[in-house]
Amino acid sequence: MKKNKNNESKIALTLGILGIIAGVFLIFSGNNLIGIFGSIASAGIAIKGYNNLKNKSE
């Protein structure tokens, strides 16, 4: 069970980082509003995944 939670945390962290990169790309391509709010939402997912990964490893 612990390994499964660890994998979920890594997936959330990875998707969050990819979402931040996509949001920055959208900002520079001209879709400012979608890029800003997408980056914020993805940052939240990345932080949640990081916190879960950190808490599960202890």
HELIX and SHEET records of a PDB file:
HELIX    1   1 LYS A    2  SER A   29  1                                  28    
HELIX    2   2 ASN A   32  SER A   57  1                                  26    
END                                                                             
